[in-house]
Amino acid sequence: MADMTIRAETVGSFLRPPELRDAMSTGVGDLRGIQDRAVLEVLELQRSVGLPVVGDGEMRRRIWHGPVLDVTDGFDPEGFTRTWTSEDGRTASHTSPVVASRLTGRGSLVDVEAGFVLAHADRPVKVTLPVPTNFLSYWTPGVSDRAYPDPREFLDDLVAIMNAQARALADAGVRYLQLDAPKYTFLDDRRLFPDPDRRQEQLAEYVRTDRRVFDGLPEGVVTGIHICRGNYRSMYESTVPYDALGEVLFSEARYDRLLLEYDDARAGGFGALRHVRPESTAVLGLVTTKRPELEDVDDLRRRIDEAAAYLPLDRLALSPQCGFASTWEGNELGQDDQRRKLETVVRTAELVWS
């Protein structure tokens, strides 16, 4: 396990500035140049609020799992349409990829994303990647089984491609690599967990499979995994709490840092933290990215104290609950709200761990 003391961090994505949103929506303009400017702006934002580790805000991605599609042939990127429904009845749709042929790797995420942020950051850089098992829900009978009759063979190919990308990112100078795994909490999803009697066993198999992405990383690279319940334009999908999966999930999650969504009752209580492995830090996602209302620092400190009843304070940290923009459209809050929430994360961490 790598040693880098981080008490305040972000999950990954930031709201795209208006110029970039317009370019992504219309396809008009110098997209690469606009993205470059957006990355420089988000680096300055992270520096100015005092975050010790920075990223590019996922400014080059239309959707959080985009890096896999950027460096892998074999997916139909617009295979089917998914519709989300919010608590207040709003709906929104976007397309999701389908496994259409045998996978082959192409290109490098160092060239696609990381090279620019590494060249311009003045502190350690984090890069986020989706877990391979996320793409099991895009393995579609009647299409995908023509290439992969056994989904496990598909997973093996994807793990190998992503492992090569992770090692290349580390060799290029990325100090912190994070996997994003929203669907670990989807225990009631029959596509991912078809046998109700094997859900815990299947979850353990998924976690062990995804860990292989970080096999062979050089010493000193911090590893993390982010676990939430879906994040699309301030909407979510799963309501399964950590209480229902924490014993299996946290005992198998062999990473330096576990970034855990804890902004509302859907997450459950902090009791599941007692299953976190001794070498791991739990990063409490107490500051929501789904709503503009600003959290109170004293309330956050009280919640951290509650969590410390199950895991020592020196093995805890603080972050937003998820990214601010898992897709280019972003969540339902503004740039000023985003800054204030980041300032609150950093200020709270300074008070708690000073």
VOPAGU-2260 file (C-alpha; in pm, 1 decimal, decimal comma):
REM VOPAGU-2260
SITE   aa  ch    i         X         Y         Z
SITE  MET   A    0       0,0       0,0       0,0
SITE  ALA   A    1     125,3     346,9     -90,0
SITE  ASP   A    2     157,9     623,5     167,8
SITE  MET   A    3      12,7     963,3      80,2
SITE  THR   A    4    -173,9    1149,3     354,4
SITE  ILE   A    5    -481,3    1310,4     196,5
SITE  ARG   A    6    -760,4    1440,0     419,1
SITE  ALA   A    7    -959,1    1633,4     156,0
SITE  GLU   A    8   -1013,7    1528,0    -204,5
SITE  THR   A    9   -1263,4    1518,3    -487,0
SITE  VAL   A   10   -1412,5    1215,2    -658,2
SITE  GLY   A   11   -1320,5    1315,3   -1012,8
SITE  SER   A   12   -1560,1    1509,1   -1235,3
SITE  PHE   A   13   -1631,3    1882,4   -1231,4
SITE  LEU   A   14   -1902,8    2089,7   -1395,5
SITE  ARG   A   15   -1812,2    2172,6   -1754,4
SITE  PRO   A   16   -1788,8    2547,5   -1820,3
SITE  PRO   A   17   -2053,8    2694,7   -2056,0
SITE  GLU   A   18   -1818,3    2712,3   -2355,4
SITE  LEU   A   19   -1737,2    2342,2   -2324,3
SITE  ARG   A   20   -2100,5    2242,4   -2270,1
SITE  ASP   A   21   -2195,0    2430,1   -2586,4
SITE  ALA   A   22   -1918,7    2262,5   -2785,7
SITE  MET   A   23   -2015,4    1916,3   -2660,9
SITE  SER   A   24   -2382,9    1982,5   -2729,5
SITE  THR   A   25   -2346,0    2126,1   -3081,2
SITE  GLY   A   26   -2018,2    1978,0   -3203,8
SITE  VAL   A   27   -1917,0    2328,4   -3313,0
SITE  GLY   A   28   -1577,9    2476,7   -3225,4
SITE  ASP   A   29   -1222,0    2370,1   -3149,6
SITE  LEU   A   30   -1316,4    2101,0   -2896,9
SITE  ARG   A   31    -961,0    2008,0   -2800,5
SITE  GLY   A   32    -862,7    2369,7   -2743,0
SITE  ILE   A   33   -1178,1    2436,0   -2540,6
SITE  GLN   A   34   -1109,2    2126,8   -2330,3
SITE  ASP   A   35    -750,8    2238,8   -2271,2
SITE  ARG   A   36    -873,1    2574,4   -2137,7
SITE  ALA   A   37   -1131,8    2399,5   -1919,0
SITE  VAL   A   38    -864,4    2172,5   -1768,5
SITE  LEU   A   39    -644,6    2472,8   -1686,9
SITE  GLU   A   40    -940,9    2644,1   -1520,1
SITE  VAL   A   41   -1028,4    2341,8   -1310,0
SITE  LEU   A   42    -665,7    2298,3   -1206,7
SITE  GLU   A   43    -663,6    2658,4   -1084,3
SITE  LEU   A   44    -990,6    2598,0    -896,8
SITE  GLN   A   45    -846,0    2297,1    -716,8
SITE  ARG   A   46    -522,5    2481,7    -637,1
SITE  SER   A   47    -705,6    2789,3    -508,8
SITE  VAL   A   48    -927,9    2595,7    -266,2
SITE  GLY   A   49    -627,4    2402,6    -133,8
SITE  LEU   A   50    -680,7    2046,7    -257,9
SITE  PRO   A   51    -357,3    1844,8    -222,0
SITE  VAL   A   52    -426,2    1615,2    -520,0
SITE  VAL   A   53    -578,0    1733,0    -847,7
SITE  GLY   A   54    -729,8    1594,6   -1166,0
SITE  ASP   A   55    -848,4    1722,7   -1502,4
SITE  GLY   A   56   -1212,9    1726,5   -1391,7
SITE  GLU   A   57   -1296,5    1469,7   -1664,7
SITE  MET   A   58   -1328,6    1764,7   -1904,4
SITE  ARG   A   59   -1253,1    1544,4   -2204,9
SITE  ARG   A   60   -1527,4    1292,6   -2124,4
SITE  ARG   A   61   -1887,7    1297,8   -2234,5
SITE  ILE   A   62   -1960,9    1034,1   -1971,1
SITE  TRP   A   63   -1763,3     896,1   -1676,4
SITE  HIS   A   64   -1687,2     560,6   -1836,5
SITE  GLY   A   65   -1568,9     723,3   -2159,7
SITE  PRO   A   66   -1199,1     630,7   -2120,2
SITE  VAL   A   67   -1274,6     265,8   -2190,8
SITE  LEU   A   68   -1444,8     357,9   -2516,9
SITE  ASP   A   69   -1154,3     588,9   -2603,9
SITE  VAL   A   70    -895,1     311,3   -2593,7
SITE  THR   A   71   -1095,4      -3,3   -2677,7
SITE  ASP   A   72   -1246,1    -128,3   -3001,3
SITE  GLY   A   73   -1536,3    -371,9   -2979,2
SITE  PHE   A   74   -1813,9    -158,0   -2828,9
SITE  ASP   A   75   -2109,1      -6,0   -3008,9
SITE  PRO   A   76   -2107,8     326,3   -2817,0
SITE  GLU   A   77   -2478,2     392,6   -2876,8
SITE  GLY   A   78   -2610,6      43,6   -2831,6
SITE  PHE   A   79   -2921,3     123,3   -2629,1
SITE  THR   A   80   -3099,2     408,7   -2454,4
SITE  ARG   A   81   -3126,9     432,4   -2075,9
SITE  THR   A   82   -3389,1     647,4   -1903,7
SITE  TRP   A   83   -3347,8     788,4   -1553,9
SITE  THR   A   84   -3630,3     914,2   -1329,9
SITE  SER   A   85   -3573,8    1160,4   -1047,3
SITE  GLU   A   86   -3749,7    1173,6    -711,6
SITE  ASP   A   87   -3962,8    1463,7    -834,2
SITE  GLY   A   88   -4070,6    1279,3   -1149,9
SITE  ARG   A   89   -3824,4    1430,2   -1400,2
SITE  THR   A   90   -3685,9    1196,1   -1665,3
SITE  ALA   A   91   -3372,2    1208,8   -1876,9
SITE  SER   A   92   -3217,3     965,4   -2123,1
SITE  HIS   A   93   -2875,1     889,1   -2263,1
SITE  THR   A   94   -2722,0     614,3   -2472,2
SITE  SER   A   95   -2509,6     333,0   -2330,3
SITE  PRO   A   96   -2261,1     109,4   -2511,0
SITE  VAL   A   97   -2309,9    -254,4   -2607,5
SITE  VAL   A   98   -2037,1    -516,7   -2640,4
SITE  ALA   A   99   -2054,7    -588,6   -3012,3
SITE  SER   A  100   -1730,3    -768,7   -3107,0
SITE  ARG   A  101   -1404,5    -898,6   -2962,4
SITE  LEU   A  102   -1220,1    -629,2   -2769,6
SITE  THR   A  103    -886,1    -489,8   -2877,0
SITE  GLY   A  104    -690,4    -205,6   -2722,7
SITE  ARG   A  105    -586,7     104,8   -2914,2
SITE  GLY   A  106    -403,7     419,3   -2817,9
SITE  SER   A  107    -318,1     545,5   -2472,3
SITE  LEU   A  108    -501,5     740,9   -2203,8
SITE  VAL   A  109    -174,0     923,2   -2146,6
SITE  ASP   A  110    -222,5    1079,6   -2490,4
SITE  VAL   A  111    -600,4    1110,6   -2470,8
SITE  GLU   A  112    -623,0    1264,5   -2123,0
SITE  ALA   A  113    -341,7    1246,8   -1873,0
SITE  GLY   A  114     -48,4    1398,2   -2060,3
SITE  PHE   A  115    -193,1    1749,7   -2057,9
SITE  VAL   A  116    -285,8    1760,1   -1689,0
SITE  LEU   A  117      49,4    1607,7   -1590,5
SITE  ALA   A  118     228,0    1881,3   -1782,8
SITE  HIS   A  119      34,5    2161,5   -1611,5
SITE  ALA   A  120     -34,0    2042,7   -1254,5
SITE  ASP   A  121     178,6    2171,6    -966,7
SITE  ARG   A  122      89,6    1883,8    -732,0
SITE  PRO   A  123      14,4    1508,5    -752,5
SITE  VAL   A  124    -238,9    1404,4   -1017,0
SITE  LYS   A  125    -527,4    1158,5    -982,8
SITE  VAL   A  126    -689,7     982,0   -1278,9
SITE  THR   A  127   -1020,6     793,1   -1252,7
SITE  LEU   A  128   -1116,3     477,0   -1444,3
SITE  PRO   A  129   -1438,5     272,7   -1453,0
SITE  VAL   A  130   -1428,6     -80,4   -1314,3
SITE  PRO   A  131   -1445,3    -350,9   -1583,4
SITE  THR   A  132   -1748,4    -519,5   -1423,4
SITE  ASN   A  133   -1948,7    -202,4   -1485,8
SITE  PHE   A  134   -1958,6    -309,2   -1849,4
SITE  LEU   A  135   -2125,6    -640,7   -1770,5
SITE  SER   A  136   -2456,7    -456,2   -1775,8
SITE  TYR   A  137   -2379,0    -365,3   -2138,5
SITE  TRP   A  138   -2321,8    -729,5   -2234,7
SITE  THR   A  139   -2642,9    -785,5   -2432,9
SITE  PRO   A  140   -2782,3   -1130,1   -2526,5
SITE  GLY   A  141   -2829,3   -1169,1   -2898,9
SITE  VAL   A  142   -2545,8    -926,6   -2970,6
SITE  SER   A  143   -2260,7    -965,7   -2725,2
SITE  ASP   A  144   -2276,2   -1345,2   -2705,4
SITE  ARG   A  145   -2180,1   -1365,4   -3072,8
SITE  ALA   A  146   -1836,8   -1235,1   -2969,9
SITE  TYR   A  147   -1825,0   -1366,5   -2611,8
SITE  PRO   A  148   -2050,0   -1664,3   -2534,1
SITE  ASP   A  149   -1904,8   -1650,1   -2181,6
SITE  PRO   A  150   -1913,0   -1299,2   -2023,8
SITE  ARG   A  151   -1616,1   -1395,7   -1805,4
SITE  GLU   A  152   -1397,2   -1412,9   -2115,3
SITE  PHE   A  153   -1512,9   -1062,6   -2207,6
SITE  LEU   A  154   -1417,7    -944,4   -1858,0
SITE  ASP   A  155   -1072,8   -1101,2   -1884,9
SITE  ASP   A  156   -1005,1    -915,6   -2210,6
SITE  LEU   A  157   -1127,1    -584,2   -2067,1
SITE  VAL   A  158    -924,3    -625,8   -1747,3
SITE  ALA   A  159    -609,7    -685,7   -1953,6
SITE  ILE   A  160    -669,4    -372,9   -2163,0
SITE  MET   A  161    -736,8    -157,0   -1857,8
SITE  ASN   A  162    -440,5    -296,6   -1666,1
SITE  ALA   A  163    -210,6    -196,5   -1950,9
SITE  GLN   A  164    -360,3     153,3   -1944,4
SITE  ALA   A  165    -324,3     181,0   -1564,5
SITE  ARG   A  166      41,8      80,7   -1576,3
SITE  ALA   A  167     108,8     329,1   -1857,9
SITE  LEU   A  168     -58,3     609,1   -1658,5
SITE  ALA   A  169     155,1     527,1   -1354,2
SITE  ASP   A  170     471,8     515,0   -1563,8
SITE  ALA   A  171     382,2     858,2   -1705,4
SITE  GLY   A  172     371,8    1007,9   -1355,4
SITE  VAL   A  173      13,7     969,8   -1229,8
SITE  ARG   A  174      46,2     931,2    -852,2
SITE  TYR   A  175    -311,8     828,0    -770,5
SITE  LEU   A  176    -536,9     592,2    -967,1
SITE  GLN   A  177    -902,4     551,7    -872,0
SITE  LEU   A  178   -1162,1     303,2    -994,4
SITE  ASP   A  179   -1529,8     405,3   -1006,5
SITE  ALA   A  180   -1779,9     132,3    -917,9
SITE  PRO   A  181   -2137,7     258,4    -886,9
SITE  LYS   A  182   -2292,0     -77,9    -969,0
SITE  TYR   A  183   -2153,3    -267,5    -671,0
SITE  THR   A  184   -2459,2    -134,6    -490,2
SITE  PHE   A  185   -2705,1    -263,1    -752,0
SITE  LEU   A  186   -2775,1    -589,1    -569,5
SITE  ASP   A  187   -3134,8    -589,9    -693,5
SITE  ASP   A  188   -3031,0    -558,7   -1061,1
SITE  ARG   A  189   -3096,3    -894,7   -1227,8
SITE  ARG   A  190   -2854,4    -813,9   -1513,3
SITE  LEU   A  191   -2561,6    -798,8   -1270,5
SITE  PHE   A  192   -2688,3   -1024,9    -991,2
SITE  PRO   A  193   -2916,9   -1279,6   -1161,5
SITE  ASP   A  194   -2918,3   -1530,2    -871,8
SITE  PRO   A  195   -3061,9   -1379,1    -550,4
SITE  ASP   A  196   -2900,0   -1657,5    -344,6
SITE  ARG   A  197   -2550,3   -1575,4    -475,4
SITE  ARG   A  198   -2549,8   -1196,5    -462,5
SITE  GLN   A  199   -2287,9   -1161,1    -189,9
SITE  GLU   A  200   -2066,3   -1424,8    -351,1
SITE  GLN   A  201   -2107,7   -1257,8    -690,0
SITE  LEU   A  202   -2019,7    -918,2    -543,0
SITE  ALA   A  203   -1697,9   -1062,9    -398,4
SITE  GLU   A  204   -1609,8   -1208,3    -740,8
SITE  TYR   A  205   -1668,9    -870,3    -907,2
SITE  VAL   A  206   -1448,3    -687,7    -656,1
SITE  ARG   A  207   -1167,1    -940,6    -697,3
SITE  THR   A  208   -1192,3    -917,7   -1077,9
SITE  ASP   A  209   -1175,6    -538,7   -1079,4
SITE  ARG   A  210    -876,3    -532,5    -843,8
SITE  ARG   A  211    -669,8    -690,0   -1121,0
SITE  VAL   A  212    -671,1    -358,2   -1310,5
SITE  PHE   A  213    -404,0    -240,9   -1064,9
SITE  ASP   A  214    -182,3    -550,2   -1081,6
SITE  GLY   A  215     182,4    -463,1   -1134,3
SITE  LEU   A  216     163,9     -92,1   -1053,0
SITE  PRO   A  217     495,2      61,7    -944,6
SITE  GLU   A  218     554,2     133,7    -577,4
SITE  GLY   A  219     430,0     466,9    -448,6
SITE  VAL   A  220     112,1     485,5    -660,9
SITE  VAL   A  221    -195,5     543,0    -443,1
SITE  THR   A  222    -497,9     330,0    -535,0
SITE  GLY   A  223    -861,3     402,5    -459,2
SITE  ILE   A  224   -1213,9     298,3    -543,5
SITE  HIS   A  225   -1528,0     511,6    -542,0
SITE  ILE   A  226   -1861,2     346,7    -461,8
SITE  CYS   A  227   -2194,0     527,2    -507,1
SITE  ARG   A  228   -2549,1     458,9    -626,5
SITE  GLY   A  229   -2559,0     630,5    -964,3
SITE  ASN   A  230   -2512,0     996,5   -1054,4
SITE  TYR   A  231   -2674,0    1143,2   -1363,9
SITE  ARG   A  232   -2795,4    1503,9   -1365,7
SITE  SER   A  233   -2857,8    1485,0    -988,0
SITE  MET   A  234   -3047,7    1155,6   -1017,5
SITE  TYR   A  235   -2956,5     814,6    -874,5
SITE  GLU   A  236   -3054,3     452,6    -934,3
SITE  SER   A  237   -2971,9     229,5    -637,2
SITE  THR   A  238   -3099,6     258,1    -280,4
SITE  VAL   A  239   -2906,9     -38,9    -136,5
SITE  PRO   A  240   -2722,2      73,6     182,2
SITE  TYR   A  241   -2369,0     -24,9     280,7
SITE  ASP   A  242   -2521,3    -227,0     565,4
SITE  ALA   A  243   -2636,4    -482,8     306,3
SITE  LEU   A  244   -2300,2    -526,4     136,1
SITE  GLY   A  245   -2026,9    -374,6     354,2
SITE  GLU   A  246   -1891,2    -694,5     507,4
SITE  VAL   A  247   -1815,7    -848,2     168,2
SITE  LEU   A  248   -1735,1    -526,5     -15,5
SITE  PHE   A  249   -1501,6    -365,4     236,1
SITE  SER   A  250   -1316,3    -684,0     321,2
SITE  GLU   A  251   -1243,9    -748,7     -49,0
SITE  ALA   A  252   -1169,0    -386,3    -144,6
SITE  ARG   A  253    -789,7    -392,7    -111,8
SITE  TYR   A  254    -711,8     -33,8    -198,3
SITE  ASP   A  255    -540,3     251,1     -16,6
SITE  ARG   A  256    -857,3     459,8     -19,0
SITE  LEU   A  257   -1229,6     382,1     -29,3
SITE  LEU   A  258   -1434,2     684,2    -141,7
SITE  LEU   A  259   -1782,6     621,3      -5,6
SITE  GLU   A  260   -2108,2     801,8     -79,5
SITE  TYR   A  261   -2259,4     910,1     253,9
SITE  ASP   A  262   -2464,6    1220,7     177,1
SITE  ASP   A  263   -2811,1    1088,3     263,0
SITE  ALA   A  264   -3007,1     800,0     413,3
SITE  ARG   A  265   -2965,8     576,7     107,2
SITE  ALA   A  266   -2610,7     497,0     221,0
SITE  GLY   A  267   -2720,3     360,5     557,9
SITE  GLY   A  268   -2520,4     405,8     877,5
SITE  PHE   A  269   -2149,2     408,4     948,1
SITE  GLY   A  270   -2153,2      64,6    1112,8
SITE  ALA   A  271   -2033,4    -106,3     795,3
SITE  LEU   A  272   -1703,4      82,0     826,6
SITE  ARG   A  273   -1590,8    -171,4    1088,8
SITE  HIS   A  274   -1527,6    -409,7     795,1
SITE  VAL   A  275   -1275,3    -177,5     621,8
SITE  ARG   A  276    -934,7    -342,5     599,4
SITE  PRO   A  277    -662,1    -209,9     835,8
SITE  GLU   A  278    -449,9     -73,8     551,0
SITE  SER   A  279    -731,3     131,5     394,3
SITE  THR   A  280    -858,6     484,9     456,0
SITE  ALA   A  281   -1233,6     549,6     429,4
SITE  VAL   A  282   -1307,0     880,1     254,6
SITE  LEU   A  283   -1649,5     995,7     370,4
SITE  GLY   A  284   -1855,3    1148,8      90,5
SITE  LEU   A  285   -2063,0    1370,8     318,5
SITE  VAL   A  286   -2092,1    1676,2      91,2
SITE  THR   A  287   -2352,7    1621,4    -178,1
SITE  THR   A  288   -2297,3    1709,5    -542,4
SITE  LYS   A  289   -2663,2    1654,5    -625,1
SITE  ARG   A  290   -2807,5    1971,4    -463,6
SITE  PRO   A  291   -2682,6    2329,8    -431,9
SITE  GLU   A  292   -2759,0    2367,9     -60,2
SITE  LEU   A  293   -2433,2    2409,6     131,3
SITE  GLU   A  294   -2348,9    2177,7     419,1
SITE  ASP   A  295   -2269,9    2319,5     764,1
SITE  VAL   A  296   -1911,9    2263,2     881,4
SITE  ASP   A  297   -2018,1    2179,4    1237,5
SITE  ASP   A  298   -2268,7    1922,4    1108,8
SITE  LEU   A  299   -1995,7    1762,7     898,1
SITE  ARG   A  300   -1763,0    1747,4    1198,4
SITE  ARG   A  301   -2033,1    1574,2    1401,2
SITE  ARG   A  302   -2085,0    1314,4    1128,9
SITE  ILE   A  303   -1712,1    1250,1    1107,5
SITE  ASP   A  304   -1711,0    1198,1    1484,6
SITE  GLU   A  305   -1993,6     945,3    1443,7
SITE  ALA   A  306   -1791,6     755,2    1182,2
SITE  ALA   A  307   -1486,8     759,4    1411,6
SITE  ALA   A  308   -1676,2     533,4    1649,9
SITE  TYR   A  309   -1623,8     255,1    1392,7
SITE  LEU   A  310   -1293,2     353,2    1229,7
SITE  PRO   A  311   -1013,4     558,6    1389,7
SITE  LEU   A  312    -998,5     923,8    1288,6
SITE  ASP   A  313    -654,2     879,1    1133,3
SITE  ARG   A  314    -809,0     631,9     887,4
SITE  LEU   A  315   -1082,2     872,5     775,0
SITE  ALA   A  316   -1090,5    1157,2     522,3
SITE  LEU   A  317   -1353,5    1378,2     355,3
SITE  SER   A  318   -1479,7    1436,3       0,4
SITE  PRO   A  319   -1794,1    1516,0    -196,3
SITE  GLN   A  320   -2025,2    1217,8    -228,2
SITE  CYS   A  321   -1968,8    1179,9    -603,8
SITE  GLY   A  322   -1851,5    1376,0    -904,1
SITE  PHE   A  323   -2020,0    1703,4    -995,0
SITE  ALA   A  324   -2075,4    1591,9   -1354,1
SITE  SER   A  325   -2066,6    1221,8   -1433,5
SITE  THR   A  326   -2183,9    1325,3   -1781,2
SITE  TRP   A  327   -2111,7    1644,5   -1973,4
SITE  GLU   A  328   -2450,3    1794,4   -1882,8
SITE  GLY   A  329   -2359,2    1805,3   -1512,8
SITE  ASN   A  330   -2564,2    1795,7   -1194,4
SITE  GLU   A  331   -2828,7    2050,5   -1096,4
SITE  LEU   A  332   -2607,6    2310,0    -927,9
SITE  GLY   A  333   -2385,4    2593,8   -1040,5
SITE  GLN   A  334   -2015,7    2673,4   -1061,5
SITE  ASP   A  335   -2033,6    2892,5    -748,1
SITE  ASP   A  336   -2207,4    2610,6    -558,1
SITE  GLN   A  337   -1931,5    2374,0    -667,4
SITE  ARG   A  338   -1658,6    2606,7    -539,6
SITE  ARG   A  339   -1830,2    2661,2    -204,5
SITE  LYS   A  340   -1869,1    2287,6    -153,6
SITE  LEU   A  341   -1501,8    2226,7    -228,4
SITE  GLU   A  342   -1403,8    2505,7      11,4
SITE  THR   A  343   -1624,4    2342,9     276,0
SITE  VAL   A  344   -1456,0    2005,0     225,2
SITE  VAL   A  345   -1109,0    2156,3     262,3
SITE  ARG   A  346   -1203,5    2380,2     558,4
SITE  THR   A  347   -1369,1    2095,0     746,0
SITE  ALA   A  348   -1071,3    1866,8     688,6
SITE  GLU   A  349    -835,6    2134,7     817,3
SITE  LEU   A  350   -1040,0    2171,3    1136,9
SITE  VAL   A  351   -1078,1    1797,3    1198,5
SITE  TRP   A  352    -725,6    1679,2    1116,4
SITE  SER   A  353    -512,4    1988,3    1189,9
